[in-house]
Amino acid sequence: MTVREMSIGDMMLLPPRPGTCPECAVNHDPGAPHNRDSLYYQMRFQQQHGRFPTWGDAMAHCEGYVQDIWRVELARRGVPQEELKPGGENGE
């Protein structure tokens, strides 16, 4: 058997389970951030944007006060500041 490298573009994602978020495949309140650690969210985001998501990307759709709360709590847990902004280091 030959092992070959596979790109993310070669992968097919199955749809999320009914009742879960269509973006991250996790059951969360629509006003809460997507689960940045969800493999479904990471792969889908990578296919759409050509990079992996940051926590800033995951919460970009949230109200400002929700983003503020999450930034504080994620920073308290040691998440680097560049992970809290959409686009991470390259600003996309």
Buried (B, 14 or more C-beta within 10 A) or exposed (E): EEEEEEEEEEEEEEEBEEEBBEBBBBEBEEEBBBBBEBEBBBBBBBBEEEBBBBBBBBBBBBEEEBBEBBBEEBBEEEBEEBBBBBBBEEEE
